[in-house]
Amino acid sequence: MKHRLLFCVLVVALIFSSCGGSKTEKISLQPTAADSNLVYSKVHPLYRLDTLLSKQGATASTLYQRAQKRLFYGDPIGALEDMKRLQKLDSNNAAYMLLLSDIYLKMAVKSSCSDANLFLQKAQKLDSLNPEILIKKAKNTFICNPDFKNHLVAFTLLNDALKKNAQLPEAYFWKGMIYLEETNYKLAISSFQTAIEVDPGYYAAYLQLGQLFGGAFKDTLQSDDAKKIAISYLSNAIQVDSFNDEALYARALLYQNLQDWERAKIDYDRILKVYPTQVDALYNRGVCFFALKNWKNSEQDFSKILQFDSTYAPALKGRAMAFEEMGDLFQSARDYRKILIQYPNEPDVLQALGRMKSQN
């Protein structure tokens, strides 16, 4: 149940004027959700764990730590690989079974729920009094059986866990997620805030609050004041973990919506320092450079994207506009014509080519 911000970025009118479309309308330039499973640089915590494992060999502690980190940073497949190695060293640890349950739930394959529940049952046999098992049961019930009746079952399990221990931030977090699914935003916000009160380092709760106040969810306040509150929550998430690109990406999008191009660009710089192949960050940084009238750097970011996918129409359009601003009408027209192969009726492209033809 990982929610991402789904804003249409407010940008320079000519290039980035549409948040939807088809091949007979304007090209959709809404950035997709940032991909977490990316190549990371040497500054990333996972790189340090990779180095430690290669130098010292696989220990149960290091494998478990890396599996946790891999899952947190959006790589459940890598996390599962570590846990399979770990099970050969120790197959009777309840904490390992709980992590495996989370991993399978995150993998979103056909057997995810049954595999997650299987490892949850194993954890219960090993540690039946652990209240965390009740939280995982609630989480699995909520995710695998998404209807109102099962929401009530999940709430009961979470409340039972809190009766055993009122200082369980994950229980409050999942209550918030259920309220969020039911569009009860007031109680969702309250639950996420309680999770933070119990654990001031609870990254996911800050992220959800940032998304709610940022207007990612229906009927949430979308005033500039609400967005400033969102930025504050996202900034707290970034302080907790600056290597998870999700909060940075969300904050950068909010800055873009507020047309604070420089701050947005700085956040994209930070993302790209850790994840140099993050296409969405490259694309949006190119947008920021364009808005700041830094045509050359804008062109360079769009060109980097086109090295990964030479047919990506939004990057072609952005680069064409940057070339046009720099006076390179030949390169600009070439990119515009590439767009027409995919979008033969794209009005901005046809207008731009007509404008350039009249200048020759």
N, C-alpha and C positions, 0 to 999 in steps of 0.2 A: 504494500500500500504506500508506495513512495510517491508523494505528490511533488510535481515540479511546477515552477511558475510558468504560466501560459500567457504571458503578455504579448500583445502586438507592439513591437518596438516603435516608438514615435521618433521618426528620423527625417532627414531632408526630404522635402516633398517629392521631388521628381523621381528619386531612386526608390525610395522605400515607402510607397504610398498605399500598399495593399497588404491586408492580413489574410487574404484568401483568394482563390481564383481557380481558373481552369485554363486550358490551352486556347480558349477563345476569349479570355479575359486577361486581367493583369496577373503577372507572375506572382505567386505567393512568396513573400519575402519574410514571413514570420520564422524566426530561428527555431530550430527543433530543440528538444531537450538535450542538454549536453551529455555526451556519452562518457560514462565514468570509467569504462574498461579501456584505458588508453595506455600508451607508452609513457612511462614517467621518468623524470630526470634523476640525477644523483642526489638532489636535495630531498627527495621523497622518503618518508619513513620506511616504506617497503623496500626501497633500494638498500637501506642499511640492514634490514633483516635478511634480504637476499645475500648480502655480503657476509653477514654473520654465519648464515647456514652453510655457505660455500667454504668458509674458512674453518669453522669448528664442527661441521657435520650436524646432522639432524638430531635434536633433542626434543623430548616431549614438550618442554616449556616453550622453546623457540618455534616449533611447528604450530603449537596452539596459538601463540601470540600472532604469528603471521597469518594464520587462518582467520583470526578475529579481524585483523587489519584488512585483509583482502575482502572480507565480506563488507566491512564498513566502507571501503572505497569502491564498492560496486563490482567485485570480481568473485561471485559465488563459485564459479568453476574452479578457479585457482584455490579458493578456500577448501573446496571439497577434496582436491588433490592432496593438500596438506593434511586434512583430517584422515584420509585413507592411510597415509603414511603413519600418522599418529596412532591409529587404531592397532597397528602392528606392534607398537611399543606398549600401549595401554588401552585395553578395550573395556575396562570396567570403571570408568570415571563418569559420574553423572553430568558434570559440567561439559564434558566432551559431547555427550549425547544431546544435551540441550543446544549446543552450538550446531551440531549436525542437523537438528530439527530446524533451526533458523536458516541454515544454508539451503536445505532442500525446499523450504518454503519460498525462498528468494529466487530459486532457479526457474520457476514458472514453466515447468514442463508438465506433461500429462499426469505423471505419477508423483508430482511434488507433494501434494497434501498427504497422500497415503504414506510416503517415505518419511515426511516430517512427523506424522503421528506415530509411526513405528519407533523412531528414535526417542520420541517423547515418552512412550510407554517403557522403553528401556531405562530412561532416566528415572522414571517413577519407581521402578523396581529397585534401583540402586540407592535412591534417596527420596523416599515417599513423603517425608515431612518438609521438604524444601518448598517454600511458598512460590518460588520462581517457576515451578512446574505448573502451578495454577495460572500464572500469567501467560506462559507459553500455550497452555490449553485454550485460554481465552483468545489469544492472538490467532491460533490455528482455526478456532471456531469462527472467528470474525472473518478471516481471509478466505477460508475454504468453503464456508456456507453463508454467503452474503445475503441474508434476509433478516427482516426485523425480529422474528422469533429467536433466531440465533444470536442477535444482538443482546437480547435479554439473558441468554445463557452465558454469553461472554461477560456481561456486566456482573452477573452473580459470581463467576469465577474470580474476577478481578477484586470484587468486594471481599470475597473469602480470603484472598491473598493479603489484602490490606488489614483484615482483622488479625491475621497472624503477625504482620509487621507493617506498620503504617508508614515506614520510611522506604518505600519501594517506588522509585521514580518511574520505572517502566510500567507499573500498574496504572499510574495516573496518565502516563503518555497514551496508553492504549484505550483508556476511557475517552481521552480527547479524540483519538482517531475514530472511535465509534460515533461520538457526538458529531464529528466532522462529516462522517458519511451520512448522518441523519440531518445534516445542514443546521444543526443547533450550534451556531458559531459562538454564542455567548458562553455556553458550558464547555465547548471545545477549548476556547481561549483560557477559561478558568482552569481546566485540567492540565493544559500545557504549562501554565504558570505555576501550578502546584508542583509539577514534575521538576521545574527549575528551582523552586524553593527547597525541595528535598535534595536535589543535586544540581548545584550551580554550573556544573560542567556537562549538562545533558544537551548535547549538540542537536539531536533531532527535534527536541521541543522548541529550541530557539528557531530552528529552520521553519517549523510549521507555523509558529507565531509570525515570523517574517512574511511567510506566504499569505497568511490570513490578512494581516494588516496591509500587505502590498496589493491586495485585490485580486489574488489568483483564483479565489473561490467566489461563487455566485453570492450576490447580496452583501458582500463585505464592503465596508466603507472604502471609498477610493479617492478621498480627498488628499491633497498634498500633505496635510498633517498626519494622516494615517500612513502615508508612504514614508514619512520621516520616522514614525514609530517602527515601521517595518525595517527600515535601514538600521535602526538601533538594535533590533533583535538579531538581524543578520550579522551585524558587526560583532555581537557577542558570540554568535556561532563561529565566526571566523577566528575570534580570540581563542576559543576552545580548540579548534583544529583548523589551521590555515591551509592544510594540504588537501582537504576535501573540497573539490571545486564547486559543489552544489550551492553553498551559501554565497561564495564569491560570485558565481554566475548570476544568482538571483539578485544580489545587490547591484551588480553591474547593469542588469536589465532595468532595475528601478531607477538608477541614475540616468540611464538612457531615456526613460519615460519622462523624467524631469528635465531632460535636455542638459544635464550636467555631463557633458561629453568628456571632459578631462578626467573626472573621477571614475567614470565608466571605463575609460581607456586604461587607467591605472589598475583597476581590478582585472581587466583582461590581460594586462601585462603580467600580473601575478599568477594568473591561471596558466599562461603560456610558458612561464618560467618552470613550472612543475610538469605541465602536460604540453609539450611543444607541438603535438599533432592535434590539439583540440580544435577541430574545424569550426565549431560554433563560436568559440572565443576569437579565432582569427577573423571570421566573417564580421562579427560585431565590432571588433577593434577597427576593421577597415571602414565600417560605418562611422565610427567616432572620428577617425582621421579625416574622413570626407567632410563631416560636419564642422571640423576644426580647420577646414580648407588646406589640410596637409595632403595634397593630391598624390604626391609621390609615395608616401608611406601607405596611403589607402590602396593605391595600385599594387604595391608589393604584397600586402596582406591578401588581397583577392587573387593575386597570381599564385601565392603559396597554396591556396585552396584548390586552384585549378590544376596544380601538380598532382593532387590526390584524385580529383575528378574533373576532367577537362570539359565536361558538359554541364556542370552545375550552373544553372541559369542565373540565380541571384548574384553569384560571384562574377559571372560574365558581364552582367548588367552594371554592377558596381564598378568593375574595371573599365568598362566602356565609358562610363561617365567620368571617371578619373582621367582617362586618356583625353577625353574631349576637353576637360577643364585645363589640361596641360598643353592643349593645342595640337595633340597628335591625332588628327582626324582619321588617318589611315588605320592605325591600330584600333581606334574607337569603332570605326565602321566595321572592321573585321569581327570584333567581338559581338556587335549588334547582329550581324548576319548569322553568326553561330546560334544566337538565341532564336532567330526566326526559323531555324531548322526544327526546333522543338515547339515553338510558340509562334506560328505564322501570323497570328492576328494580334500580337501583343502591341497595344496602342502606343505606349511610350517609345518602344523601339522603332516602330514605323515613323513616328513623329520625329525622332532624333535623326534617323537616316534621311528623312525629307529635309530637315533643317541643314544637315551637312551637305546634302546635294546642292542646295540653293547657295551655299557659301563657295562652292567650287566654280 
